């Protein structure tokens, strides 16, 4: 897969944590892999998310939604 033209857009929001009333972050990542098969792109993005050290660091602390455009 050629990811040289890939783009990732991230929208971060801050809201209230219903558990304690404090603040909580949420992120929505939108990945575009122009010219690539959608199913294969979704597999690659899912695997990359699992391997990403940043994703591992925030796991359980930030609600993250990842989609392929």
C-alpha positions as CSV (number, residue, x, y, z in Angstrom):
1,X,0.0,0.0,0.0
2,X,1.3,3.4,-0.9
3,X,0.5,5.8,1.9
4,X,2.6,8.7,0.5
5,X,-0.6,10.7,-0.2
6,X,-2.4,9.8,3.1
7,X,-3.8,12.5,5.3
8,X,-5.1,12.4,8.8
9,X,-7.4,15.0,10.3
10,X,-8.0,15.1,14.0
11,X,-10.9,16.9,15.8
12,X,-10.5,17.1,19.6
13,X,-13.3,18.0,21.9
14,X,-13.4,18.6,25.6
15,X,-16.4,17.7,27.7
16,X,-17.5,16.7,31.2
17,X,-16.7,13.3,32.6
18,X,-20.0,11.9,34.0
19,X,-18.1,9.8,36.5
20,X,-16.6,12.7,38.5
21,X,-17.8,15.9,36.8
22,X,-14.2,16.8,35.7
23,X,-13.1,17.2,32.1
24,X,-12.5,14.6,29.5
25,X,-11.0,14.6,26.0
26,X,-12.5,13.0,22.9
27,X,-10.8,12.7,19.5
28,X,-12.1,11.8,16.1
29,X,-9.4,10.8,13.5
30,X,-10.3,10.7,9.8
31,X,-7.8,9.0,7.6
32,X,-7.8,9.4,3.8
33,X,-5.8,7.0,1.6
34,X,-6.6,8.2,-1.9
35,X,-6.6,5.6,-4.6
36,X,-6.5,2.6,-2.2
37,X,-9.1,-0.1,-1.6
38,X,-11.4,0.9,1.2
39,X,-11.5,-2.5,2.9
40,X,-7.7,-2.8,2.8
41,X,-7.4,0.8,4.0
42,X,-9.6,0.1,7.0
43,X,-7.5,-3.0,7.9
44,X,-4.2,-1.0,7.6
45,X,-5.6,1.9,9.7
46,X,-6.9,-0.5,12.4
47,X,-3.5,-2.2,12.6
48,X,-1.7,1.1,12.7
49,X,-3.9,2.3,15.6
50,X,-3.1,-0.9,17.6
51,X,0.7,-0.4,17.1
52,X,0.8,3.4,17.6
53,X,2.6,4.3,20.9
54,X,0.5,7.4,21.3
55,X,-2.7,5.4,21.0
56,X,-1.4,2.9,23.5
57,X,-0.5,5.8,25.9
58,X,-4.0,7.3,25.9
59,X,-5.9,4.1,25.8
60,X,-8.7,4.2,28.4
61,X,-8.1,7.9,29.0
62,X,-9.3,9.5,25.8
63,X,-12.3,8.4,23.7
64,X,-11.0,7.9,20.2
65,X,-13.0,7.3,17.0
66,X,-11.1,6.4,13.9
67,X,-12.7,6.4,10.5
68,X,-11.5,5.9,6.9
69,X,-12.8,8.6,4.5
